[in-house]
Amino acid sequence: MDGSAPTSGVLLDANRNLYGDTATGGDTDTGTVYQLSTSGTLTLLHKFGVTDGALPYGGLLRDAKGGLYGAAWTGGPNYGGTVWTFK
């Protein structure tokens, strides 16, 4: 299942690809992180699964090496939310 309910803006990289997250969607309906290429190809980079976070919010940050960082409203070991990264 694709993501749905984007809650923040997108990031643009040097190659003009867009990155964003959605609060719902994915296999467990707990959110996704995606890339949209300049050719229009949508790639799901991550589907949240409660233990690693759920309902991402607040947008994404990107470091100089291309790593993505964000936060999830809930999920994690005690369901209190998570801060996550994908490199």
HTML snippet that shows the backbone in 3Dmol.js (N, CA, C, O; Angstrom):
<script src="https://3Dmol.org/build/3Dmol-min.js"></script>
<div id="view" style="width:600px;height:400px;position:relative"></div>
<script>
const pdb = `
ATOM      1  N   MET A   1       0.841  -1.176   0.000  1.00  0.00           N
ATOM      2  CA  MET A   1       0.000   0.000   0.000  1.00  0.00           C
ATOM      3  C   MET A   1       0.889   1.243   0.000  1.00  0.00           C
ATOM      4  O   MET A   1       1.837   1.328   0.780  1.00  0.00           O
ATOM      5  N   ASP A   2       0.590   2.196  -0.863  1.00  0.00           N
ATOM      6  CA  ASP A   2       1.321   3.451  -0.910  1.00  0.00           C
ATOM      7  C   ASP A   2       0.971   4.317   0.288  1.00  0.00           C
ATOM      8  O   ASP A   2      -0.018   4.076   0.980  1.00  0.00           O
ATOM      9  N   GLY A   3       1.791   5.319   0.518  1.00  0.00           N
ATOM     10  CA  GLY A   3       1.532   6.242   1.606  1.00  0.00           C
ATOM     11  C   GLY A   3       0.391   7.190   1.288  1.00  0.00           C
ATOM     12  O   GLY A   3       0.028   7.388   0.128  1.00  0.00           O
ATOM     13  N   SER A   4      -0.165   7.769   2.335  1.00  0.00           N
ATOM     14  CA  SER A   4      -1.211   8.773   2.169  1.00  0.00           C
ATOM     15  C   SER A   4      -1.117   9.762   3.327  1.00  0.00           C
ATOM     16  O   SER A   4      -0.441   9.503   4.323  1.00  0.00           O
ATOM     17  N   ALA A   5      -1.784  10.870   3.191  1.00  0.00           N
ATOM     18  CA  ALA A   5      -1.831  11.927   4.202  1.00  0.00           C
ATOM     19  C   ALA A   5      -0.471  12.549   4.484  1.00  0.00           C
ATOM     20  O   ALA A   5       0.018  12.475   5.611  1.00  0.00           O
ATOM     21  N   PRO A   6       0.154  13.169   3.467  1.00  0.00           N
ATOM     22  CA  PRO A   6       1.390  13.904   3.743  1.00  0.00           C
ATOM     23  C   PRO A   6       1.100  15.053   4.700  1.00  0.00           C
ATOM     24  O   PRO A   6       0.096  15.751   4.557  1.00  0.00           O
ATOM     25  N   THR A   7       1.975  15.244   5.670  1.00  0.00           N
ATOM     26  CA  THR A   7       1.712  16.254   6.697  1.00  0.00           C
ATOM     27  C   THR A   7       2.709  17.401   6.688  1.00  0.00           C
ATOM     28  O   THR A   7       2.592  18.326   7.492  1.00  0.00           O
ATOM     29  N   SER A   8       3.683  17.354   5.796  1.00  0.00           N
ATOM     30  CA  SER A   8       4.680  18.426   5.765  1.00  0.00           C
ATOM     31  C   SER A   8       5.181  18.605   4.339  1.00  0.00           C
ATOM     32  O   SER A   8       4.771  17.884   3.430  1.00  0.00           O
ATOM     33  N   GLY A   9       6.056  19.560   4.159  1.00  0.00           N
ATOM     34  CA  GLY A   9       6.632  19.833   2.855  1.00  0.00           C
ATOM     35  C   GLY A   9       7.595  18.744   2.424  1.00  0.00           C
ATOM     36  O   GLY A   9       7.767  17.738   3.112  1.00  0.00           O
ATOM     37  N   VAL A  10       8.212  18.956   1.284  1.00  0.00           N
ATOM     38  CA  VAL A  10       9.165  18.000   0.733  1.00  0.00           C
ATOM     39  C   VAL A  10      10.551  18.621   0.685  1.00  0.00           C
ATOM     40  O   VAL A  10      10.708  19.840   0.740  1.00  0.00           O
ATOM     41  N   LEU A  11      11.556  17.753   0.580  1.00  0.00           N
ATOM     42  CA  LEU A  11      12.948  18.186   0.399  1.00  0.00           C
ATOM     43  C   LEU A  11      13.335  17.997  -1.053  1.00  0.00           C
ATOM     44  O   LEU A  11      12.866  17.067  -1.709  1.00  0.00           O
ATOM     45  N   LEU A  12      14.178  18.864  -1.553  1.00  0.00           N
ATOM     46  CA  LEU A  12      14.688  18.789  -2.915  1.00  0.00           C
ATOM     47  C   LEU A  12      16.185  18.543  -2.838  1.00  0.00           C
ATOM     48  O   LEU A  12      16.896  19.291  -2.167  1.00  0.00           O
ATOM     49  N   ASP A  13      16.687  17.493  -3.522  1.00  0.00           N
ATOM     50  CA  ASP A  13      18.129  17.249  -3.509  1.00  0.00           C
ATOM     51  C   ASP A  13      18.788  17.888  -4.720  1.00  0.00           C
ATOM     52  O   ASP A  13      18.112  18.502  -5.546  1.00  0.00           O
ATOM     53  N   ALA A  14      20.105  17.746  -4.830  1.00  0.00           N
ATOM     54  CA  ALA A  14      20.865  18.379  -5.907  1.00  0.00           C
ATOM     55  C   ALA A  14      20.452  17.865  -7.284  1.00  0.00           C
ATOM     56  O   ALA A  14      20.621  18.569  -8.280  1.00  0.00           O
ATOM     57  N   ASN A  15      19.915  16.653  -7.353  1.00  0.00           N
ATOM     58  CA  ASN A  15      19.455  16.088  -8.620  1.00  0.00           C
ATOM     59  C   ASN A  15      17.991  16.395  -8.899  1.00  0.00           C
ATOM     60  O   ASN A  15      17.417  15.886  -9.862  1.00  0.00           O
ATOM     61  N   ARG A  16      17.387  17.227  -8.056  1.00  0.00           N
ATOM     62  CA  ARG A  16      15.999  17.673  -8.174  1.00  0.00           C
ATOM     63  C   ARG A  16      14.979  16.579  -7.874  1.00  0.00           C
ATOM     64  O   ARG A  16      13.834  16.657  -8.320  1.00  0.00           O
ATOM     65  N   ASN A  17      15.395  15.549  -7.111  1.00  0.00           N
ATOM     66  CA  ASN A  17      14.457  14.550  -6.603  1.00  0.00           C
ATOM     67  C   ASN A  17      13.785  15.118  -5.364  1.00  0.00           C
ATOM     68  O   ASN A  17      14.399  15.877  -4.614  1.00  0.00           O
ATOM     69  N   LEU A  18      12.534  14.756  -5.148  1.00  0.00           N
ATOM     70  CA  LEU A  18      11.795  15.190  -3.972  1.00  0.00           C
ATOM     71  C   LEU A  18      11.717  14.047  -2.964  1.00  0.00           C
ATOM     72  O   LEU A  18      11.599  12.881  -3.341  1.00  0.00           O
ATOM     73  N   TYR A  19      11.784  14.393  -1.675  1.00  0.00           N
ATOM     74  CA  TYR A  19      11.655  13.421  -0.585  1.00  0.00           C
ATOM     75  C   TYR A  19      10.595  13.929   0.372  1.00  0.00           C
ATOM     76  O   TYR A  19      10.518  15.126   0.648  1.00  0.00           O
ATOM     77  N   GLY A  20       9.777  13.014   0.878  1.00  0.00           N
ATOM     78  CA  GLY A  20       8.748  13.398   1.828  1.00  0.00           C
ATOM     79  C   GLY A  20       8.302  12.212   2.660  1.00  0.00           C
ATOM     80  O   GLY A  20       8.760  11.086   2.463  1.00  0.00           O
ATOM     81  N   ASP A  21       7.401  12.482   3.595  1.00  0.00           N
ATOM     82  CA  ASP A  21       6.837  11.402   4.401  1.00  0.00           C
ATOM     83  C   ASP A  21       5.325  11.555   4.463  1.00  0.00           C
ATOM     84  O   ASP A  21       4.776  12.629   4.214  1.00  0.00           O
ATOM     85  N   THR A  22       4.670  10.456   4.801  1.00  0.00           N
ATOM     86  CA  THR A  22       3.223  10.445   4.937  1.00  0.00           C
ATOM     87  C   THR A  22       2.863   9.889   6.305  1.00  0.00           C
ATOM     88  O   THR A  22       3.563   9.025   6.833  1.00  0.00           O
ATOM     89  N   ALA A  23       1.786  10.379   6.871  1.00  0.00           N
ATOM     90  CA  ALA A  23       1.385   9.948   8.215  1.00  0.00           C
ATOM     91  C   ALA A  23       0.691   8.597   8.209  1.00  0.00           C
ATOM     92  O   ALA A  23       0.677   7.908   9.229  1.00  0.00           O
ATOM     93  N   THR A  24       0.121   8.209   7.089  1.00  0.00           N
ATOM     94  CA  THR A  24      -0.546   6.913   7.006  1.00  0.00           C
ATOM     95  C   THR A  24      -0.095   6.206   5.740  1.00  0.00           C
ATOM     96  O   THR A  24       0.695   6.739   4.961  1.00  0.00           O
ATOM     97  N   GLY A  25      -0.606   5.007   5.547  1.00  0.00           N
ATOM     98  CA  GLY A  25      -0.206   4.193   4.416  1.00  0.00           C
ATOM     99  C   GLY A  25       0.894   3.222   4.812  1.00  0.00           C
ATOM    100  O   GLY A  25       1.295   3.166   5.974  1.00  0.00           O
ATOM    101  N   GLY A  26       1.366   2.479   3.868  1.00  0.00           N
ATOM    102  CA  GLY A  26       2.327   1.421   4.149  1.00  0.00           C
ATOM    103  C   GLY A  26       1.608   0.151   4.583  1.00  0.00           C
ATOM    104  O   GLY A  26       0.381   0.139   4.681  1.00  0.00           O
ATOM    105  N   ASP A  27       2.343  -0.899   4.839  1.00  0.00           N
ATOM    106  CA  ASP A  27       1.748  -2.201   5.164  1.00  0.00           C
ATOM    107  C   ASP A  27       0.899  -2.177   6.425  1.00  0.00           C
ATOM    108  O   ASP A  27      -0.109  -2.881   6.500  1.00  0.00           O
ATOM    109  N   THR A  28       1.285  -1.381   7.419  1.00  0.00           N
ATOM    110  CA  THR A  28       0.546  -1.347   8.688  1.00  0.00           C
ATOM    111  C   THR A  28      -0.215  -0.037   8.881  1.00  0.00           C
ATOM    112  O   THR A  28      -0.713   0.241   9.972  1.00  0.00           O
ATOM    113  N   ASP A  29      -0.304   0.758   7.827  1.00  0.00           N
ATOM    114  CA  ASP A  29      -1.009   2.042   7.837  1.00  0.00           C
ATOM    115  C   ASP A  29      -0.441   2.995   8.887  1.00  0.00           C
ATOM    116  O   ASP A  29      -1.179   3.752   9.517  1.00  0.00           O
ATOM    117  N   THR A  30       0.894   2.946   9.067  1.00  0.00           N
ATOM    118  CA  THR A  30       1.553   3.800  10.056  1.00  0.00           C
ATOM    119  C   THR A  30       2.527   4.791   9.422  1.00  0.00           C
ATOM    120  O   THR A  30       3.293   5.442  10.134  1.00  0.00           O
ATOM    121  N   GLY A  31       2.508   4.915   8.089  1.00  0.00           N
ATOM    122  CA  GLY A  31       3.294   5.935   7.428  1.00  0.00           C
ATOM    123  C   GLY A  31       4.410   5.403   6.551  1.00  0.00           C
ATOM    124  O   GLY A  31       4.799   4.237   6.628  1.00  0.00           O
ATOM    125  N   THR A  32       4.914   6.305   5.708  1.00  0.00           N
ATOM    126  CA  THR A  32       5.974   5.966   4.767  1.00  0.00           C
ATOM    127  C   THR A  32       6.934   7.131   4.585  1.00  0.00           C
ATOM    128  O   THR A  32       6.641   8.263   4.971  1.00  0.00           O
ATOM    129  N   VAL A  33       8.082   6.836   3.992  1.00  0.00           N
ATOM    130  CA  VAL A  33       9.023   7.841   3.493  1.00  0.00           C
ATOM    131  C   VAL A  33       9.202   7.531   2.013  1.00  0.00           C
ATOM    132  O   VAL A  33       9.373   6.370   1.641  1.00  0.00           O
ATOM    133  N   TYR A  34       9.164   8.553   1.166  1.00  0.00           N
ATOM    134  CA  TYR A  34       9.214   8.315  -0.270  1.00  0.00           C
ATOM    135  C   TYR A  34      10.182   9.262  -0.976  1.00  0.00           C
ATOM    136  O   TYR A  34      10.597  10.290  -0.440  1.00  0.00           O
ATOM    137  N   GLN A  35      10.522   8.867  -2.207  1.00  0.00           N
ATOM    138  CA  GLN A  35      11.296   9.703  -3.120  1.00  0.00           C
ATOM    139  C   GLN A  35      10.502   9.792  -4.419  1.00  0.00           C
ATOM    140  O   GLN A  35       9.991   8.787  -4.912  1.00  0.00           O
ATOM    141  N   LEU A  36      10.402  10.995  -4.968  1.00  0.00           N
ATOM    142  CA  LEU A  36       9.789  11.205  -6.271  1.00  0.00           C
ATOM    143  C   LEU A  36      10.865  11.755  -7.189  1.00  0.00           C
ATOM    144  O   LEU A  36      11.357  12.864  -6.979  1.00  0.00           O
ATOM    145  N   SER A  37      11.236  10.979  -8.213  1.00  0.00           N
ATOM    146  CA  SER A  37      12.323  11.381  -9.103  1.00  0.00           C
ATOM    147  C   SER A  37      11.844  12.425 -10.107  1.00  0.00           C
ATOM    148  O   SER A  37      10.645  12.666 -10.250  1.00  0.00           O
ATOM    149  N   THR A  38      12.788  13.029 -10.790  1.00  0.00           N
ATOM    150  CA  THR A  38      12.455  14.032 -11.801  1.00  0.00           C
ATOM    151  C   THR A  38      11.679  13.421 -12.961  1.00  0.00           C
ATOM    152  O   THR A  38      10.964  14.133 -13.666  1.00  0.00           O
ATOM    153  N   SER A  39      11.811  12.107 -13.170  1.00  0.00           N
ATOM    154  CA  SER A  39      11.059  11.439 -14.235  1.00  0.00           C
ATOM    155  C   SER A  39       9.652  11.055 -13.796  1.00  0.00           C
ATOM    156  O   SER A  39       8.867  10.548 -14.598  1.00  0.00           O
ATOM    157  N   GLY A  40       9.325  11.297 -12.506  1.00  0.00           N
ATOM    158  CA  GLY A  40       7.999  10.977 -11.999  1.00  0.00           C
ATOM    159  C   GLY A  40       7.896   9.613 -11.346  1.00  0.00           C
ATOM    160  O   GLY A  40       6.796   9.176 -11.006  1.00  0.00           O
ATOM    161  N   THR A  41       9.030   8.922 -11.162  1.00  0.00           N
ATOM    162  CA  THR A  41       9.019   7.612 -10.518  1.00  0.00           C
ATOM    163  C   THR A  41       8.921   7.773  -9.009  1.00  0.00           C
ATOM    164  O   THR A  41       9.734   8.463  -8.393  1.00  0.00           O
ATOM    165  N   LEU A  42       7.923   7.131  -8.422  1.00  0.00           N
ATOM    166  CA  LEU A  42       7.743   7.155  -6.970  1.00  0.00           C
ATOM    167  C   LEU A  42       8.377   5.912  -6.375  1.00  0.00           C
ATOM    168  O   LEU A  42       8.061   4.794  -6.783  1.00  0.00           O
ATOM    169  N   THR A  43       9.278   6.101  -5.404  1.00  0.00           N
ATOM    170  CA  THR A  43       9.941   4.996  -4.726  1.00  0.00           C
ATOM    171  C   THR A  43       9.648   5.095  -3.238  1.00  0.00           C
ATOM    172  O   THR A  43       9.939   6.116  -2.616  1.00  0.00           O
ATOM    173  N   LEU A  44       9.077   4.049  -2.664  1.00  0.00           N
ATOM    174  CA  LEU A  44       8.884   4.012  -1.219  1.00  0.00           C
ATOM    175  C   LEU A  44      10.206   3.601  -0.583  1.00  0.00           C
ATOM    176  O   LEU A  44      10.683   2.486  -0.794  1.00  0.00           O
ATOM    177  N   LEU A  45      10.790   4.499   0.190  1.00  0.00           N
ATOM    178  CA  LEU A  45      12.075   4.231   0.835  1.00  0.00           C
ATOM    179  C   LEU A  45      11.901   3.467   2.143  1.00  0.00           C
ATOM    180  O   LEU A  45      12.776   2.703   2.549  1.00  0.00           O
ATOM    181  N   HIS A  46      10.762   3.683   2.797  1.00  0.00           N
ATOM    182  CA  HIS A  46      10.527   3.000   4.067  1.00  0.00           C
ATOM    183  C   HIS A  46       9.042   2.976   4.371  1.00  0.00           C
ATOM    184  O   HIS A  46       8.323   3.945   4.131  1.00  0.00           O
ATOM    185  N   LYS A  47       8.595   1.841   4.907  1.00  0.00           N
ATOM    186  CA  LYS A  47       7.235   1.703   5.422  1.00  0.00           C
ATOM    187  C   LYS A  47       7.366   1.477   6.921  1.00  0.00           C
ATOM    188  O   LYS A  47       7.951   0.483   7.352  1.00  0.00           O
ATOM    189  N   PHE A  48       6.832   2.384   7.707  1.00  0.00           N
ATOM    190  CA  PHE A  48       6.923   2.251   9.158  1.00  0.00           C
ATOM    191  C   PHE A  48       6.118   1.043   9.628  1.00  0.00           C
ATOM    192  O   PHE A  48       5.147   0.643   8.986  1.00  0.00           O
ATOM    193  N   GLY A  49       6.532   0.471  10.749  1.00  0.00           N
ATOM    194  CA  GLY A  49       5.895  -0.735  11.249  1.00  0.00           C
ATOM    195  C   GLY A  49       5.657  -0.728  12.743  1.00  0.00           C
ATOM    196  O   GLY A  49       5.734  -1.783  13.373  1.00  0.00           O
ATOM    197  N   VAL A  50       5.377   0.389  13.317  1.00  0.00           N
ATOM    198  CA  VAL A  50       5.075   0.621  14.735  1.00  0.00           C
ATOM    199  C   VAL A  50       6.333   0.536  15.598  1.00  0.00           C
ATOM    200  O   VAL A  50       6.616   1.483  16.331  1.00  0.00           O
ATOM    201  N   THR A  51       7.104  -0.558  15.544  1.00  0.00           N
ATOM    202  CA  THR A  51       8.278  -0.659  16.410  1.00  0.00           C
ATOM    203  C   THR A  51       9.344   0.376  16.059  1.00  0.00           C
ATOM    204  O   THR A  51      10.105   0.788  16.935  1.00  0.00           O
ATOM    205  N   ASP A  52       9.416   0.798  14.819  1.00  0.00           N
ATOM    206  CA  ASP A  52      10.396   1.819  14.424  1.00  0.00           C
ATOM    207  C   ASP A  52       9.783   3.206  14.299  1.00  0.00           C
ATOM    208  O   ASP A  52      10.443   4.142  13.848  1.00  0.00           O
ATOM    209  N   GLY A  53       8.536   3.338  14.694  1.00  0.00           N
ATOM    210  CA  GLY A  53       7.853   4.620  14.645  1.00  0.00           C
ATOM    211  C   GLY A  53       6.538   4.492  13.904  1.00  0.00           C
ATOM    212  O   GLY A  53       6.342   3.557  13.128  1.00  0.00           O
ATOM    213  N   ALA A  54       5.656   5.414  14.140  1.00  0.00           N
ATOM    214  CA  ALA A  54       4.367   5.441  13.457  1.00  0.00           C
ATOM    215  C   ALA A  54       3.890   6.879  13.388  1.00  0.00           C
ATOM    216  O   ALA A  54       4.129   7.670  14.300  1.00  0.00           O
ATOM    217  N   LEU A  55       3.221   7.207  12.308  1.00  0.00           N
ATOM    218  CA  LEU A  55       2.678   8.545  12.077  1.00  0.00           C
ATOM    219  C   LEU A  55       3.776   9.610  12.060  1.00  0.00           C
ATOM    220  O   LEU A  55       3.783  10.496  12.914  1.00  0.00           O
ATOM    221  N   PRO A  56       4.708   9.536  11.097  1.00  0.00           N
ATOM    222  CA  PRO A  56       5.750  10.553  11.019  1.00  0.00           C
ATOM    223  C   PRO A  56       5.146  11.942  10.844  1.00  0.00           C
ATOM    224  O   PRO A  56       4.098  12.105  10.219  1.00  0.00           O
ATOM    225  N   TYR A  57       5.817  12.928  11.400  1.00  0.00           N
ATOM    226  CA  TYR A  57       5.331  14.311  11.314  1.00  0.00           C
ATOM    227  C   TYR A  57       6.505  15.268  11.420  1.00  0.00           C
ATOM    228  O   TYR A  57       7.600  14.869  11.816  1.00  0.00           O
ATOM    229  N   GLY A  58       6.290  16.496  11.078  1.00  0.00           N
ATOM    230  CA  GLY A  58       7.293  17.528  11.272  1.00  0.00           C
ATOM    231  C   GLY A  58       8.264  17.712  10.131  1.00  0.00           C
ATOM    232  O   GLY A  58       9.118  18.597  10.191  1.00  0.00           O
ATOM    233  N   GLY A  59       8.161  16.913   9.104  1.00  0.00           N
ATOM    234  CA  GLY A  59       9.037  17.063   7.962  1.00  0.00           C
ATOM    235  C   GLY A  59      10.339  16.301   8.092  1.00  0.00           C
ATOM    236  O   GLY A  59      10.595  15.631   9.092  1.00  0.00           O
ATOM    237  N   LEU A  60      11.147  16.419   7.067  1.00  0.00           N
ATOM    238  CA  LEU A  60      12.419  15.711   6.984  1.00  0.00           C
ATOM    239  C   LEU A  60      13.589  16.686   7.020  1.00  0.00           C
ATOM    240  O   LEU A  60      13.463  17.848   6.635  1.00  0.00           O
ATOM    241  N   LEU A  61      14.708  16.198   7.482  1.00  0.00           N
ATOM    242  CA  LEU A  61      15.987  16.900   7.375  1.00  0.00           C
ATOM    243  C   LEU A  61      16.919  16.012   6.579  1.00  0.00           C
ATOM    244  O   LEU A  61      16.792  14.788   6.608  1.00  0.00           O
ATOM    245  N   ARG A  62      17.854  16.617   5.870  1.00  0.00           N
ATOM    246  CA  ARG A  62      18.806  15.856   5.054  1.00  0.00           C
ATOM    247  C   ARG A  62      20.199  16.362   5.374  1.00  0.00           C
ATOM    248  O   ARG A  62      20.427  17.570   5.428  1.00  0.00           O
ATOM    249  N   ASP A  63      21.144  15.434   5.589  1.00  0.00           N
ATOM    250  CA  ASP A  63      22.520  15.859   5.849  1.00  0.00           C
ATOM    251  C   ASP A  63      23.310  15.927   4.542  1.00  0.00           C
ATOM    252  O   ASP A  63      22.792  15.575   3.482  1.00  0.00           O
ATOM    253  N   ALA A  64      24.558  16.377   4.617  1.00  0.00           N
ATOM    254  CA  ALA A  64      25.387  16.579   3.433  1.00  0.00           C
ATOM    255  C   ALA A  64      25.673  15.282   2.681  1.00  0.00           C
ATOM    256  O   ALA A  64      25.980  15.317   1.490  1.00  0.00           O
ATOM    257  N   LYS A  65      25.578  14.144   3.356  1.00  0.00           N
ATOM    258  CA  LYS A  65      25.837  12.857   2.713  1.00  0.00           C
ATOM    259  C   LYS A  65      24.564  12.191   2.192  1.00  0.00           C
ATOM    260  O   LYS A  65      24.619  11.080   1.665  1.00  0.00           O
ATOM    261  N   GLY A  66      23.429  12.853   2.333  1.00  0.00           N
ATOM    262  CA  GLY A  66      22.180  12.328   1.802  1.00  0.00           C
ATOM    263  C   GLY A  66      21.321  11.573   2.789  1.00  0.00           C
ATOM    264  O   GLY A  66      20.268  11.057   2.414  1.00  0.00           O
ATOM    265  N   GLY A  67      21.741  11.492   4.048  1.00  0.00           N
ATOM    266  CA  GLY A  67      20.928  10.820   5.055  1.00  0.00           C
ATOM    267  C   GLY A  67      19.674  11.609   5.361  1.00  0.00           C
ATOM    268  O   GLY A  67      19.704  12.839   5.407  1.00  0.00           O
ATOM    269  N   LEU A  68      18.572  10.908   5.571  1.00  0.00           N
ATOM    270  CA  LEU A  68      17.305  11.539   5.921  1.00  0.00           C
ATOM    271  C   LEU A  68      17.028  11.321   7.397  1.00  0.00           C
ATOM    272  O   LEU A  68      17.320  10.258   7.945  1.00  0.00           O
ATOM    273  N   TYR A  69      16.462  12.335   8.035  1.00  0.00           N
ATOM    274  CA  TYR A  69      16.131  12.297   9.460  1.00  0.00           C
ATOM    275  C   TYR A  69      14.719  12.809   9.658  1.00  0.00           C
ATOM    276  O   TYR A  69      14.262  13.686   8.925  1.00  0.00           O
ATOM    277  N   GLY A  70      14.024  12.262  10.650  1.00  0.00           N
ATOM    278  CA  GLY A  70      12.684  12.722  10.947  1.00  0.00           C
ATOM    279  C   GLY A  70      12.219  12.222  12.303  1.00  0.00           C
ATOM    280  O   GLY A  70      12.975  11.592  13.043  1.00  0.00           O
ATOM    281  N   ALA A  71      10.978  12.511  12.613  1.00  0.00           N
ATOM    282  CA  ALA A  71      10.384  12.096  13.889  1.00  0.00           C
ATOM    283  C   ALA A  71       9.024  11.467  13.618  1.00  0.00           C
ATOM    284  O   ALA A  71       8.349  11.791  12.641  1.00  0.00           O
ATOM    285  N   ALA A  72       8.644  10.560  14.509  1.00  0.00           N
ATOM    286  CA  ALA A  72       7.331   9.917  14.418  1.00  0.00           C
ATOM    287  C   ALA A  72       6.565  10.192  15.704  1.00  0.00           C
ATOM    288  O   ALA A  72       7.123  10.137  16.800  1.00  0.00           O
ATOM    289  N   TRP A  73       5.297  10.484  15.556  1.00  0.00           N
ATOM    290  CA  TRP A  73       4.433  10.878  16.664  1.00  0.00           C
ATOM    291  C   TRP A  73       4.277   9.782  17.705  1.00  0.00           C
ATOM    292  O   TRP A  73       4.242  10.065  18.902  1.00  0.00           O
ATOM    293  N   THR A  74       4.184   8.534  17.262  1.00  0.00           N
ATOM    294  CA  THR A  74       3.970   7.411  18.163  1.00  0.00           C
ATOM    295  C   THR A  74       4.819   6.233  17.694  1.00  0.00           C
ATOM    296  O   THR A  74       5.667   6.383  16.815  1.00  0.00           O
ATOM    297  N   GLY A  75       4.592   5.092  18.271  1.00  0.00           N
ATOM    298  CA  GLY A  75       5.386   3.909  17.953  1.00  0.00           C
ATOM    299  C   GLY A  75       6.656   3.876  18.787  1.00  0.00           C
ATOM    300  O   GLY A  75       6.835   4.688  19.694  1.00  0.00           O
ATOM    301  N   GLY A  76       7.522   2.947  18.478  1.00  0.00           N
ATOM    302  CA  GLY A  76       8.730   2.762  19.255  1.00  0.00           C
ATOM    303  C   GLY A  76       8.495   1.821  20.419  1.00  0.00           C
ATOM    304  O   GLY A  76       7.387   1.315  20.598  1.00  0.00           O
ATOM    305  N   PRO A  77       9.536   1.581  21.218  1.00  0.00           N
ATOM    306  CA  PRO A  77       9.443   0.595  22.303  1.00  0.00           C
ATOM    307  C   PRO A  77       8.323   0.860  23.310  1.00  0.00           C
ATOM    308  O   PRO A  77       7.696  -0.084  23.790  1.00  0.00           O
ATOM    309  N   ASN A  78       8.066   2.111  23.634  1.00  0.00           N
ATOM    310  CA  ASN A  78       7.026   2.438  24.621  1.00  0.00           C
ATOM    311  C   ASN A  78       5.877   3.235  24.004  1.00  0.00           C
ATOM    312  O   ASN A  78       5.084   3.846  24.720  1.00  0.00           O
ATOM    313  N   TYR A  79       5.792   3.227  22.691  1.00  0.00           N
ATOM    314  CA  TYR A  79       4.752   3.944  21.940  1.00  0.00           C
ATOM    315  C   TYR A  79       4.754   5.447  22.212  1.00  0.00           C
ATOM    316  O   TYR A  79       3.720   6.107  22.109  1.00  0.00           O
ATOM    317  N   GLY A  80       5.921   5.976  22.558  1.00  0.00           N
ATOM    318  CA  GLY A  80       6.036   7.402  22.823  1.00  0.00           C
ATOM    319  C   GLY A  80       6.626   8.184  21.663  1.00  0.00           C
ATOM    320  O   GLY A  80       6.922   9.370  21.807  1.00  0.00           O
ATOM    321  N   GLY A  81       6.801   7.537  20.511  1.00  0.00           N
ATOM    322  CA  GLY A  81       7.379   8.193  19.349  1.00  0.00           C
ATOM    323  C   GLY A  81       8.842   7.851  19.169  1.00  0.00           C
ATOM    324  O   GLY A  81       9.476   7.283  20.059  1.00  0.00           O
ATOM    325  N   THR A  82       9.365   8.197  18.024  1.00  0.00           N
ATOM    326  CA  THR A  82      10.759   7.912  17.704  1.00  0.00           C
ATOM    327  C   THR A  82      11.364   9.056  16.908  1.00  0.00           C
ATOM    328  O   THR A  82      10.653   9.863  16.309  1.00  0.00           O
ATOM    329  N   VAL A  83      12.668   9.110  16.913  1.00  0.00           N
ATOM    330  CA  VAL A  83      13.450   9.911  15.964  1.00  0.00           C
ATOM    331  C   VAL A  83      14.164   8.884  15.112  1.00  0.00           C
ATOM    332  O   VAL A  83      14.759   7.944  15.640  1.00  0.00           O
ATOM    333  N   TRP A  84      14.111   9.050  13.794  1.00  0.00           N
ATOM    334  CA  TRP A  84      14.661   8.021  12.918  1.00  0.00           C
ATOM    335  C   TRP A  84      15.590   8.619  11.876  1.00  0.00           C
ATOM    336  O   TRP A  84      15.566   9.823  11.622  1.00  0.00           O
ATOM    337  N   THR A  85      16.411   7.760  11.277  1.00  0.00           N
ATOM    338  CA  THR A  85      17.299   8.150  10.200  1.00  0.00           C
ATOM    339  C   THR A  85      17.410   7.018   9.189  1.00  0.00           C
ATOM    340  O   THR A  85      17.340   5.839   9.538  1.00  0.00           O
ATOM    341  N   PHE A  86      17.583   7.402   7.937  1.00  0.00           N
ATOM    342  CA  PHE A  86      17.874   6.464   6.846  1.00  0.00           C
ATOM    343  C   PHE A  86      19.070   7.025   6.124  1.00  0.00           C
ATOM    344  O   PHE A  86      19.056   8.177   5.692  1.00  0.00           O
ATOM    345  N   LYS A  87      20.109   6.221   5.988  1.00  0.00           N
ATOM    346  CA  LYS A  87      21.327   6.685   5.319  1.00  0.00           C
ATOM    347  C   LYS A  87      21.594   5.889   4.071  1.00  0.00           C
ATOM    348  O   LYS A  87      22.579   6.140   3.377  1.00  0.00           O
TER     349      LYS A  87
END
`;
const viewer = $3Dmol.createViewer("view");
viewer.addModel(pdb, "pdb");
viewer.setStyle({}, {cartoon: {color: "spectrum"}});
viewer.zoomTo();
viewer.render();
</script>
